[in-house]
């Protein structure tokens, strides 16, 4: 199964193939349209206030327990040891 979603060495090409497969499944199974996708892409692109094909990176998060700024992707606060919930869409 892993080889089926890992068709090459280029991670961008692999991501494009996976994205295309997901989109085709959504169109077939849920009935979304290309227009729906274009509208959502535009909505996400404009979250930072600029329609430029990019999304501004999010600032570092604060630990929910002690409030100290943390490195992105951290699962544990280095200051107080609190577990940090993962955000799979953080940039």
Backbone torsions as a table, in degrees:
resi	resn	phi	psi	omega
1	UNK	NA	-41.3	-179.4
2	UNK	-57.8	-41.5	179.3
3	UNK	-63.6	-28.6	-179.3
4	UNK	-67.7	-31.4	179.0
5	UNK	-106.1	12.5	177.4
6	UNK	-128.9	63.3	-171.0
7	UNK	-73.0	-12.4	-179.0
8	UNK	-159.6	-177.1	-177.7
9	UNK	-88.4	-17.4	-177.4
10	UNK	-81.7	111.7	-176.7
11	UNK	-65.1	-29.9	178.6
12	UNK	-70.0	-44.5	177.7
13	UNK	-61.5	-42.5	178.4
14	UNK	-61.0	-43.6	179.1
15	UNK	-64.0	-38.2	178.6
16	UNK	-64.5	-42.0	179.3
17	UNK	-64.5	-44.0	179.2
18	UNK	-63.8	-44.2	179.0
19	UNK	-60.6	-42.5	179.4
20	UNK	-64.1	-42.2	178.4
21	UNK	-62.7	-44.5	178.9
22	UNK	-61.6	-43.9	-178.9
23	UNK	-64.1	-42.5	178.8
24	UNK	-63.2	-39.3	176.5
25	UNK	-63.5	-43.1	179.1
26	UNK	-63.6	-39.4	177.6
27	UNK	-64.9	-44.3	-178.1
28	UNK	-70.2	-46.1	-171.1
29	UNK	-87.9	-33.1	-173.2
30	UNK	-109.1	-22.0	177.8
31	UNK	88.6	17.3	176.2
32	UNK	-69.5	158.7	-179.1
33	UNK	-115.9	166.1	175.7
34	UNK	-59.6	-35.6	177.6
35	UNK	-61.5	-39.6	176.1
36	UNK	-59.5	-43.5	-178.8
37	UNK	-65.3	-46.2	-179.4
38	UNK	-60.7	-42.1	178.8
39	UNK	-61.9	-43.5	-179.3
40	UNK	-68.7	-40.3	177.8
41	UNK	-60.4	-44.9	178.9
42	UNK	-62.4	-43.6	179.3
43	UNK	-59.1	-45.9	-179.8
44	UNK	-66.8	-42.2	179.6
45	UNK	-60.5	-35.7	-177.0
46	UNK	-82.5	-1.6	179.9
47	UNK	-59.8	-27.8	178.1
48	UNK	-95.0	6.6	176.4
49	UNK	87.1	0.3	-177.6
50	UNK	-132.3	126.6	176.2
51	UNK	-87.3	90.3	-174.0
52	UNK	-138.8	10.3	-180.0
53	UNK	76.6	14.2	-179.7
54	UNK	-136.7	159.4	174.5
55	UNK	-122.8	128.5	-179.3
56	UNK	-62.2	133.5	177.3
57	UNK	-59.9	146.4	178.9
58	UNK	-77.9	148.0	176.9
59	UNK	-69.5	165.1	177.3
60	UNK	-56.4	148.8	-179.9
61	UNK	-89.0	159.3	175.6
62	UNK	-100.0	142.3	176.3
63	UNK	-61.7	130.9	-179.0
64	UNK	-67.3	-18.2	-178.6
65	UNK	-93.3	-52.7	-175.1
66	UNK	-103.7	-14.4	177.0
67	UNK	83.4	-2.0	-180.0
68	UNK	-72.7	147.8	178.0
69	UNK	-68.2	138.9	-176.7
70	UNK	-123.6	155.3	175.1
71	UNK	-68.3	138.4	177.7
72	UNK	-59.6	142.6	177.9
73	UNK	85.4	-3.4	179.0
74	UNK	-70.3	139.3	177.3
75	UNK	-101.4	-12.3	179.5
76	UNK	-139.3	136.0	177.2
77	UNK	-69.1	129.0	-179.7
78	UNK	-75.6	-13.4	-178.4
79	UNK	-91.1	-44.5	-175.4
80	UNK	-119.4	-8.3	177.9
81	UNK	82.7	4.3	-179.8
82	UNK	-66.3	141.2	174.8
83	UNK	-74.4	138.0	-177.3
84	UNK	-110.8	126.1	177.7
85	UNK	-64.7	139.3	-179.0
86	UNK	-75.6	144.7	173.2
87	UNK	-121.1	103.7	-174.7
88	UNK	-67.5	-14.5	-178.8
89	UNK	-104.9	10.1	179.4
90	UNK	-69.3	149.8	-179.4
91	UNK	-109.9	NA	NA
